[in-house]
């Protein structure tokens, strides 16, 4: 199941975008490796990521197995997806906004709580690495637009056209069918979020995306927002989100999951509660959009949960790199 084909009939509050895609049967979501219960301690190191991204988790695992730290692992893992032109959801080849510009959002967070982010970045493939440079080489947390792009060039990142022929063709087809009306018939996008614990037990996370396809120029979702798309507390655990970013931002979802773990909930329980906060809001139209969370606590116990079926997590642990179907709320 490709992550970019997952969102179905999503609506974007305030913009009026409707999203649809074709779902592919991925098997029983109850199948696969069971979630570790709260009285167990998982073996380290480990890495988890949203969706079926085994090449990305394999790269992160390679770094962890060689004794590398979790921060390097999540950065290098995300870079694999950013460089994949066929993905059309992250980095080069991402689907553009309605004006034909590919714009990237990313963030990264380390074991000390340091973080960096870029939003509306153009012409630079590895947004996650630029975000790390913001964290390590500036006094700031977030850079945006032309400022982020200029900073990337100053840091030695090459300028590159991110709009591939395949994505350009898809955009041109969208223009014909939608005629710039605020309705998107087919939306192919999503995010890679990655969390890792190294052999020292330290946690880091990263998140990167090309955002909502054919979005209004300037739109930014949850992915680069610390606390919404990603949050890491090295004493407690970490969480990363995926899906319709506007809904994640409204509940500061990743921070919420970590705080629920601080209160004693398992990662699974925390993810389920965070989804509950979204679907139980007054006048929630949750049947029209998707949100999913993955989380890990300090003991290496993991969890994942989503509103709708077919969300999955990739997990590399004990030498096994596997896709795990997530449980989900809407079973009607």
C-alpha positions in Angstrom: 0.0 0.0 0.0 1.6 3.3 -1.1 1.2 6.1 1.4 0.4 8.6 -1.3 -2.7 6.6 -2.3 -4.1 6.5 1.2 -6.0 9.7 1.9 -9.6 9.5 0.8 -12.2 12.3 0.4 -10.2 14.6 2.7 -11.5 18.1 3.2 -9.3 21.1 4.0 -11.0 23.5 6.3 -10.8 27.1 5.1 -9.4 26.1 1.7 -12.2 23.8 0.6 -10.1 21.0 -0.8 -11.6 17.6 -1.3 -9.3 14.6 -1.5 -9.8 11.1 -3.0 -7.8 8.1 -3.9 -8.2 4.4 -4.6 -7.6 2.1 -1.7 -5.7 -1.2 -2.2 -6.4 -4.1 0.1 -3.3 -4.7 2.2 -4.6 -7.6 4.3 -6.0 -7.8 7.8 -4.7 -5.0 9.9 -4.6 -7.3 12.9 -2.0 -9.4 11.1 1.7 -8.9 11.7 3.9 -8.4 14.7 1.8 -7.6 17.8 2.4 -4.4 19.8 4.8 -4.9 22.7 2.9 -4.8 26.0 3.7 -2.2 28.7 5.5 -4.6 31.0 8.0 -5.6 28.3 11.3 -3.8 27.3 12.1 -4.0 23.6 15.6 -4.6 22.3 17.6 -1.7 21.1 18.4 -0.2 18.7 15.2 0.2 16.7 13.7 2.5 14.1 10.1 3.1 13.1 8.6 5.2 10.3 5.2 6.0 8.8 4.1 3.9 5.8 5.9 1.2 3.9 9.4 2.7 3.6 11.7 -0.2 4.1 14.6 1.4 2.1 14.5 4.3 4.5 14.4 2.2 7.7 17.1 0.0 6.3 19.4 3.0 5.9 18.6 4.2 9.4 19.2 0.7 10.8 22.5 0.5 9.0 23.7 3.6 10.9 22.4 2.4 14.2 24.0 -1.1 13.9 27.3 0.6 13.1 27.1 2.4 16.5 25.7 5.6 15.0 23.4 7.9 16.9 19.6 8.2 16.5 19.9 11.7 15.0 22.1 10.6 12.1 19.9 7.6 11.6 16.6 9.5 11.2 18.2 12.2 9.0 19.8 9.6 6.6 16.7 7.5 6.6 14.5 10.4 5.5 17.0 11.4 2.9 16.4 8.1 1.1 12.7 9.0 0.6 13.5 12.6 -0.3 15.8 11.4 -3.2 13.2 9.0 -4.5 11.7 10.7 -7.5 9.0 8.1 -7.9 7.5 8.8 -4.5 5.8 12.1 -5.5 5.3 12.9 -1.8 8.7 13.8 -0.4 11.6 15.7 -1.8 12.4 15.6 -5.5 9.4 14.7 -7.6 6.9 15.8 -5.0 3.6 17.0 -6.4 3.5 20.8 -6.7 1.1 23.4 -5.4 -1.6 24.7 -7.8 0.9 27.1 -9.3 3.3 24.3 -10.2 5.9 24.9 -7.5 7.2 22.0 -5.4 7.6 23.3 -1.9 9.0 21.2 1.0 8.5 21.2 4.7 10.6 19.3 7.2 11.8 19.2 10.8 14.2 17.3 13.1 14.5 17.0 16.8 17.3 15.5 18.9 17.7 13.9 22.3 18.4 17.2 24.0 15.1 18.8 22.8 17.0 20.8 20.2 15.0 21.2 16.9 15.1 22.8 13.5 12.6 23.2 10.7 12.1 24.6 7.2 8.8 25.5 5.6 8.0 26.4 2.0 11.5 25.4 0.9 12.0 25.3 -2.9 14.8 24.0 -5.2 16.6 22.0 -2.5 16.1 18.2 -2.3 17.0 17.4 1.2 14.8 19.5 3.4 15.5 17.4 6.4 19.2 18.1 6.3 18.5 21.8 5.9 16.3 21.6 9.0 19.2 20.0 10.8 21.5 22.8 9.8 19.0 25.3 11.1 19.0 23.4 14.4 22.8 23.2 14.7 24.1 26.3 12.9 21.6 29.0 13.7 20.0 30.5 16.8 16.6 29.8 15.3 14.2 26.9 15.1 12.4 27.6 11.8 13.3 29.3 8.5 10.8 29.8 5.7 10.5 30.4 2.0 13.3 32.3 0.3 15.1 32.8 3.6 15.3 29.0 4.1 16.4 28.5 0.4 19.1 31.1 0.7 20.4 29.6 3.9 20.5 26.1 2.2 22.7 27.5 -0.6 25.0 29.1 2.0 25.3 25.8 3.7 26.4 24.2 0.4 23.2 22.5 -0.7 22.9 22.5 -4.5 20.0 24.2 -6.4 17.9 21.7 -8.2 14.6 21.6 -10.0 12.3 19.5 -7.9 9.4 19.2 -10.5 10.0 16.0 -12.4 8.3 15.3 -15.7 5.9 12.8 -14.0 4.8 15.3 -11.4 4.5 18.1 -14.0 2.3 15.9 -16.1 0.1 15.1 -13.2 -0.2 18.8 -12.3 -1.1 19.7 -15.9 -3.8 17.0 -15.9 -5.1 18.4 -12.7 -5.3 21.9 -14.1 -7.5 20.6 -17.0 -9.9 18.7 -14.9 -10.2 21.0 -12.0 -9.9 24.3 -13.8 -8.4 25.8 -10.6 -11.6 25.2 -8.8 -11.2 24.5 -5.1 -11.8 20.8 -5.6 -9.1 18.1 -5.9 -10.4 14.9 -7.3 -7.3 12.8 -6.7 -4.7 13.8 -4.1 -1.5 11.9 -4.0 0.6 12.9 -1.0 1.8 12.1 2.4 4.6 12.3 4.8 7.5 10.2 6.0 8.1 10.6 9.7 10.8 8.6 11.4 11.7 7.8 15.1 14.8 6.0 16.3 16.4 4.8 19.5 20.1 4.1 19.4 22.1 1.6 21.5 22.6 4.3 24.2 18.8 4.5 24.5 18.7 8.1 23.1 15.7 9.1 20.9 15.6 11.4 17.9 13.0 12.0 15.2 12.5 13.6 11.8 9.6 14.4 9.5 9.6 15.5 5.8 7.0 16.1 3.1 6.1 18.0 -0.1 2.8 18.7 1.5 -0.8 18.7 0.1 -0.8 18.3 -3.6 -2.1 21.3 -5.6 -2.4 23.3 -2.3 -2.7 27.0 -2.2 0.6 28.7 -2.5 2.1 29.2 0.9 0.2 26.4 2.6 2.1 24.7 5.4 0.8 21.6 7.3 1.8 20.0 10.5 4.9 18.2 9.3 7.5 20.9 10.1 5.7 22.1 13.3 7.4 20.9 16.4 4.7 19.5 18.7 2.3 18.9 15.9 4.0 16.8 13.2 6.9 15.7 15.5 7.8 15.7 19.2 10.7 14.1 21.1 11.2 13.9 24.9 14.2 11.8 25.6 13.0 11.0 29.1 9.6 9.8 27.9 9.4 9.0 24.2 8.5 10.4 20.8 5.7 10.6 18.3 5.3 11.6 14.6 2.1 12.3 12.7 0.8 11.8 9.2 -2.4 12.6 7.3 -4.3 15.9 7.0 -2.0 18.4 8.7 -4.7 20.9 9.5 -6.4 18.4 11.8 -3.1 17.4 13.6 -2.2 21.1 14.2 -5.6 21.7 15.9 -4.8 19.2 18.6 -1.0 19.6 18.7 -1.0 15.9 18.1 2.5 14.6 18.6 3.1 16.6 21.8 -0.2 15.3 23.0 0.8 11.7 22.5 4.1 12.2 24.3 2.3 13.9 27.2 -0.1 11.0 27.5 2.8 8.6 27.7 4.2 10.8 30.5 1.0 10.3 32.3 1.5 6.5 32.1 -0.2 5.5 28.9 1.5 3.0 26.6 2.4 4.3 23.1 -0.6 2.4 21.7 -3.0 3.9 24.3 -1.6 7.4 23.7 -2.0 7.2 19.9 -5.6 5.9 20.3 -6.4 8.8 22.7 -4.9 11.4 20.4 -7.1 10.1 17.5 -10.1 10.1 19.9 -9.5 13.8 20.5 -9.8 14.5 16.8 -12.9 12.4 16.0 -14.8 13.4 19.1 -14.5 17.2 18.5 -17.9 18.9 18.0 -18.9 18.8 14.4 -15.9 16.7 13.4 -16.0 15.5 9.8 -13.4 12.8 10.5 -15.0 10.4 8.0 -13.7 12.7 5.3 -10.0 12.8 6.2 -7.2 10.7 7.6 -4.7 11.1 10.5 -2.3 8.5 11.8 0.3 8.5 14.6 3.2 6.3 15.4 5.0 6.5 18.8 7.7 4.9 20.8 8.5 5.2 24.5 11.8 5.2 26.3 11.7 1.4 26.8 11.4 0.9 23.0 7.7 -0.1 23.1 5.9 1.1 20.0 2.3 1.9 19.0 0.4 3.2 16.0 -3.2 4.2 15.3 -5.2 6.0 12.7 -8.7 7.2 11.9 -9.2 4.9 8.9 -7.9 1.6 7.7 -4.7 0.9 5.7 -2.3 3.2 7.6 0.9 1.3 8.3 4.2 1.6 10.2 7.6 0.2 9.1 9.7 -1.2 12.0 13.3 -2.3 11.9 14.3 -4.2 15.1 16.2 -7.4 15.9 17.4 -7.6 12.3 13.8 -7.6 10.9 12.5 -4.9 8.6 8.7 -5.2 8.4 5.6 -3.3 7.6 2.9 -3.4 10.3 -0.7 -2.6 9.6 -2.1 -0.1 12.1 -5.3 -0.5 14.0 -7.9 2.2 13.3 -10.9 3.9 14.7 -13.5 3.9 11.9 -14.6 0.3 11.5 -18.1 1.1 10.1 
